[in-house]
Amino acid sequence: MDNKLELLWDLIEGQKLYRNPEITFEQLCEKIDADAIEMDNYLIEELGCSGQEYLTRLRENEATHITKG
């Protein structure tokens, strides 16, 4: 699980794939051959939000920084 989490963080935070508004959390999990439900449950336990909610938050934060320039 730890390796899958590292890969997931790399996709989300490192490669900034959250910037693609079309990509879903499930698609990110597919890219690393991880079970989306298992990853989602982990994020809910650790962060208090689902994977898709986390992506949405990142996108909202990015939009806020862009508009505040």
Helices and strands as residue ranges (DSSP letters): H 2-9, I 10-14, G 17-19, H 25-31, H 36-47, H 51-68
